[in-house]
Amino acid sequence: MPDAANETKPDPATATAATAATAGKSTAKSTAKPDPSAERVDDRFKGLPPDAEGLTVGELAAQRRDLFTGGFTTPVLALSAESVEHNLRLLELYAERHGLAFAPHGKTSMAPQLFDRQMEYGAWGITAAVPHQARVYRAHGISRIFLANELVDAVALRWLAAELDADPDLRFVCYVDSVRGVELMDEALRAAGAGRPVDVVVELGAGEGARTGVRTEAECAAVADAVGATTTLRLVGVAGYEGEVPDATPERVDAWLRRLTALAVEFDKAGRFRGPDGGGVEEIIVSAGGSAWFDTVADVFAELPELSLPTLKLLRSGAYVSHDDGQYRNLTPFNRVPEEGALQPAFRLWSQVVSRPTDEQAFTNAGKRDAAHDLHLPEAQVVRDARTGEIRPAEGITVTKLSDQHAWLRTEPGADVEVGDWVGMGLSHPCTSFDKWQLIPLVEADGTVVDYVRTYF
């Protein structure tokens, strides 16, 4: 893996929600969106060179410093520029090859710079989970948002109604999964004086014991009919998340996806996609696809019968942009379809050996505050020799535990590591890796930092 890093980001706190028109598959960008390169570097940002204080992010990026000799302090998280680019291109080609649209889940990175790159590589829009994420998207000019949750917060719905009324080019879609949810949405939108209906898709639950979503087709129909009885909501499709299928196997995921596509067919036959007053729906959305089963989604969606309107077959995978060295390395569909290509892990967390108390043990200065650890511990991959600058494999070195600010390393006989060396670690679970860092260096394979990625969690 290249010795990696990421891009820059502005602060949306005071940003407006202005947007521009949408073109093609890309989402439009607001003329008022913040300029990430203008943010000042200061002590909010872990790992950055102390002598860069007061520079703008753009000025620091223009210096093209070396990650190892350019004044960065440890621990520091880096993203591989080459791997990010590779992953963006791979998913674009995959979606095109299988006739799929793509709205990657933005909660993975919460990095609008990466959203921009995803849209440059063909994304239809960006998926969100909660209202705050949608607000960040709007501040940064995102004009197509798929919120994969039922939105029943009256304050958030009032904000959404204002956004929709102010921007005719904004496309917003969210889940509904209960009659009560429909009632709450309708009540809040009517109270807000909403001028445009909110597009919704019925979420089919992935089975008993799964997460959200309507459990039976009969209940799905009841929710759809409740939507049809309002003027504030417009039913535009069906959706769900196959990653929650209990005890998932290819066969069980396939069976649930066929329930989802059959539901779309039945709703279409029943005329449920007519919209308020019997019209207005331009396309039917059928959406699924996390980062573990999108190959099965592609196979089942390819067999979806022709419906009465054009169909938007929408994937929402998000982890692909950085991939990882654990959870998604093990689960990626590309393991099952290697002929389609392979994602590359882009994260590397660099920390420094600060203690070598015994021949069997060493400690670095990165811990739970710095490394994702909710699914797997970090993986020691390489060592950068403090004396020579040589980078070698981390043979005989294993991360066994994390404290708040220490990684516990077990060192086998002959393991070549001493105090002062830098240890490069692979991480598992991109979502919680991005979450711990506000400004992440984007690093080329030779160690040159070419940009910085700003996150907004």
C-alpha angles and dihedrals in degrees: 000000000000115000094261150208145154150233144282136268143192130221114264096192094103098024122123125232097238115141141182130225121291119241130192115324094331125094117239122249128226118247086219098052116129122266107238094198091061097063115110121242113235143142093297089082119075121225099010120132112275090219090060091069110131096018118117116246088248092053091049092048090050089060089064093210123193113253092224104036103023099086101271115149128219136288097044129160117217134190122209110239091204095049094048090051092047093050094048091052094044095056092045090055092044093053092047092048092054099040094247133144117220134218104170116209107257094199087080095071107001083206113135091196088063090045088057091052092047090053091047085056093055107276115159091212142312128280122227133189104199138023095256090061091050090052091053089049092052093047087056096047103260109160101181117056128172110193108201096205139065107267110215101147105119093207092051091046091052089052090047093050090053092049092050093047092048097048120041090187094060112109113195127175129176141173128265118194106163142038088234090055090052090051092051093047093048092048094050095045093048090049089051092052091237112197097194127049118243114241113234138183124204110243114223110208117236093235143291110326092020125119125265128340140085111296103211136035091237090056089047089056091050091052091047091051090050088055090049091055092061132074094206096064132053123200109224105161152314131280146165145158117262091191087080096058103128114250088358120215127163089259095050093045090048091051093051092047090052089054088053095050091044088054090055090051093049093047090050093050089050091053094241094141095067094104127215113336090010101291150053104086111123099180140007117240121215109179139179136119129121121181098277106053109025090122090062089044090054092050095049095041089053088064096050107128119240110275130206091263133034111284125227106206100199128194120195105191112149111168094071095082092075100007112193149231098254131016099031095031084064098039105037114125088226087077086065096041105034091163087071092062135257134268120232125224107242104184125090122170113205119202133163130242105246099169137028101177097163140010089257099047143053135166131212128196099248121092144147092319090060109029133058107246106157094102107016138357118256117273119233105227112160141010124215108209111233091210101048107015089236116148115216136168115280093241116181093008122119131175105229103170144000128222121188093277105006136073113210111221126196109209120199122214109291095019105153107223134116140174110294097030118124117233118205113210133193116223136216124223113026095212095065092038094059089041094067098053129061099188119026125190115237104216133193121221093265091056097260113145106221102172145347129242117219118208128200111201 
